[in-house]
Amino acid sequence: MTTPGTGEPRYTRDELVAELGLSAEYAEKIWNAFGFARTSTPDKIFTEADLDALRLFADSEDTMPQTAQVATARAIGQTMARLADWQADQLREFDRDPDVPFTIDQMSAALGQVQQLIWRRHLALALDHGVELESDESHDLVVGFADIVGYTSLSRRIALDELEQLLESFEENAFEIVVANGGHVIKTLGDAVMFTAHHPSEAAVIAIAIHRLSESDEIPPLRVGLARGRVLSRLGDVFGEPVNIAARLAGSARPGTILVDDAVATGLAEDERFYLRSIPSLNVRGYRRLKARTLEVNKYYDGPVDDGTR
């Protein structure tokens, strides 16, 4: 299938590498990082547009270390591979539907245009967000983990289609909650969602709303962990002690509860919407005496915690 708008294929992979002037060893590294098989093919599958796009990437070799180029290629490849797998499943399903009047090529072209639009909007927001972070010397984030209690045993007891519906419902609702309340979804891990928020109050609202998803019959009990501190943002992911602590808190929380670390608790101390309950220090991997509190909605607070969250 020719990608719409890119012209006719003119180059094999080896011809493309030669046109770009890359060494075979380095081209192999980049190719593998993008997630493609090592085996070469005699088929002409690359267009002039492909050559122009990859030339911009290859020309950055003088200004970007090779390790950074490979890491960038890996991040792009992993993201696009996962997206393409999901899109291919959807397109095949639509193609089998006799009521859908479009071919796979037509749907693929439309999907590509929408994808470009959404990517540009997200890139603009991310660039604006980056400017805000650079101007704030005391920058930190709240990291949250939310997961389904007993997922492993549950996955053994229910049919695959039921499991798919459960994960889709959890992921869709959690994503909507995080974004609607000013947070950012970092990644989904099957039975878990990892997110960040700028302020403890935002993270608390998100955690409470996610927790309340289990009040429906569709989603089993959930547990959430929140931790605050400085994090390293790299290739769309975040790293640092708050990530580790949030994961430990989520893993230690009882079904239907939210655990927060001292830093989050301090940030919520004056917020009358929330109630923090002290618990004994936790003994978890990497932390022998981890201080934590349970987070709840203050039952004496009369106003809305957030839109629709009381």
N, C-alpha and C positions, 0 to 999 in steps of 0.2 A: 504494500500500500504506500503510495507516494504521499508524503505530508503536504497538505494543501498550502499553496502560496510559497513553496520553497524551490520550485523548479524540478527538472528531471534529474535523477541520479546520474552522476558522471564519474565518481571516484570509488575505487575499492578502499578498504581501510589502509592498506599499505601505500597506495597512491596518495591518500590524504596525508599520511604521516610524512611522506616525501615532500609534498607541496608545502607543508608547514615547517620543514627543515628541522624536525625533531630527531634526536637519536632514538634508535630502536628500543634501548633500555628504558629511557625516560618515557617514551610513548606507551610502553607496556605498563609502566607504573600508573600513568594517568588513565589508561584504558581500564585497568583493573579497578582503580579507585572509582571510576564512573559506574562500575558494577557489570561490565560486559565480559563475556567469555574471552579467554586468551586466543582461542583458535581463530586464525584469519580466514577470510572467505574471498573467493575470486569475484563475487558478485559486486556490481557497482551499486552502492546503497547510499552514497553521500552526494549532496548537491552543492552548488556554488554557495548557497546560503549557509549550509553547514560549514563549509570551508571558511567563509568570512567570520562566522561566529567563533569557531575554534581558533582562528588566527589571533583574535583579540585575546583569548585565553593564553595561547602559546607566547604571544609577544610580551606578556607580563612577567616572563621568566627573568628579565633583566632587573625588574623592580620588586619582585616577590620571590622569597626563597622557595626552592623546590618543595621543601616540606610543607610550606603553607599552600602551595598550589595543589599538592596531593591531598591535603586535608580538605581544601575547598572542593575538589573534585569528588571526594568521598562523601561529603555532606550533601552535595547536589545529587549525586548518584543514589544515595540511600533514600533521600526524600522523594525523588522522582520515581524510583523503582516501586516504592510502596504505593504512591499515588497511581502510577500506571497499572499496577496489578488490580487495584480496586476499580479503576475506570474500565479496564478490559472486561472485568466481570459484569459491570453494569451494561456496557455496550452489547455484550453477547446476549444478555438477558433481554434487552430492548430489541435486538435483531431477531430474536425468536418470537417476539410478540407480533402477531399478524395485524394488530391495530396500529402499530407504529409505522408511519408511511415513509420513514427515512432509512437510508442505507447506513452502514457502519462508517463509510467515508464521510458522509454528510454530518453524521452525529459527531464524529471525531473532529471535523473542522469547526463545528460550532463550539464544542467543548474546549478546543484550543484557544478560541477567541475569548471565551469566558474566563479561562484559566489565566490568560495574559492580563485581562482586566483586573481580576482579583489579586494577582501577584503584584501588579503595579500599585494598587491601593494599599496592600499590606506593606510593601516596601516603603512607600511614602510615610505611612504611620510609624514604621520602625525607625526611619531616619529622623523623624521629628522626636520620637521617644529617645533616641540616642543623644540628641542635642540636649534634651532635658537632663539626662543622666550626667552628661559631662559637666553641666553647669552646677551640679549639686555635689559639693565636696564630701558631704556626709551620707552619700548614697548607700542605701541598703535595701533589701527586699524581704518580704515575707514569703517563704516557700511553703506550699501545702501539698500533702499527699492525702488522697481519699481512695479507699479501696473497699471491695466487697468482702464481707466477713464470710469465711468458710467457702471461698470460691473453689478451692481444689477439690474438696469432697462433693460440692454441688455439681461441678463439671462432670463428675463420674456418674451422677444419678439422673441427669436429664439428657434428653436427646440433643443432637447437635443443632438442629434448627431452633430449639428453645434456647440453647446457650447463645446462639447468634442474636436472637431477639433481645435477650437479657443484656448482652454487652452493648448492642446498638442503642438500646433505651438508656442505659447508664451513661454511655459516652455522649450521646446527643444531649441529654438533659444536663449533665455536668458541664459540658462545653458551653451551652447556652447560659447557664448560671454564672460561670466564671467571666465570660465576656460581658454580659449584661451588667455586672457589678464592678467593672473596671480592671479585672484581672487578665492574666494571659495564660493560656494553656501551653505548657512546655511540651508535654508528650502524654500519650495514653499508653498504658502497659497492660492491655487486656482487661484485667479486673481492677486496674488502678488508674487514677488521673493525677498527674503532677502539674501544679500551677503556681504562679507567682502573683503577688499584689504589692503595690507600693506602700500601703499603710495597713497596720494591724486591723483597723476597723473594716476596711474592704475585705481583708482575708477572713475576718470573723463572720461577716454577712455571707460570704461565699460558702464557708464551711457549714454554717447553720442551714442554709438553703439546700446544699448537697445532702446533708444528713437527713433532711425531711423528705428526700426522694423515696426513702425506704418506707414512708407511711403508706405508699401505694402497694398494691399486690404485685406489681411488676418487678420491683427491685428488692433484693434481700437487705438485711441490716448492713449499714455502712459504718466506717470509722474514719476519722480524719485526724491528721497531725499537722500542726503549724509551728514554724520556727522562723526567727528573724535574725538577720545579720548580713554581713558583706558577702557577696557571691561573685564569682567569675562567670561572665556570659561568654560562651564560645560556640559558634556555629549553631545557634538556635537552642542550645542547651545551657543549663546553669550548673555550677559546681561550687563546692565549699561546705563548710561545717553546717550551715542551716539546712542544706539538702539532706545530709546524713541524719541530723537530729529530727527533722520532720518525718523522715521515713521510719526512724526508731519509734517516734511517738505514735504514728499511725499503727505500727505493728504491735504496740503495747496497749493501745486503747481498747476498751471493752466495746462490744457491739452497741452501736447507737450513740457513741460518745465522741467528743472532740477533746484532744489533748493539745495544750500549747506550752511553749517553753517560757522561761522567765522574761525574755525580751518582748515577746508578744503580749504577755500578761501585763507588763509595765506599760505598754502602749495602749492597753484597754482599760487601765485602772480607773480613769476618770470618765469613761463612757458608760452612762447609766443604762444603756440598752442591754448590757451584758453582765453576767454573774460569773465570777471565777471561784472555783472551789479548790482548796488545797488538798493535795494527796501526798502520800509518802514518796520519797525519792525513788526513781526507777533504776534498776540494775539491768542495763541493756548492753549489747555488744558495742564496745568502744567507750562506754560511759558507765562508770560504776555507781555514781550517785547523780543521776540526771533529774534536775528539778522540773516539775511540770504541774500544770493546773488543768482541771476540766473546765471547758467553756460551755456556758448555757445562756439562754435568753433570760434576762431578769424578769421573773414572773410579776414583779410589781411595776414594771415599766408599761405605761399605757399606750404609747405611740407605736407607730410601725418601725420595725427594725430596718426594713427597706421596702421597696415596692413589692407588696404581696408577701413579704416575709415577716411574720409576727411572732 
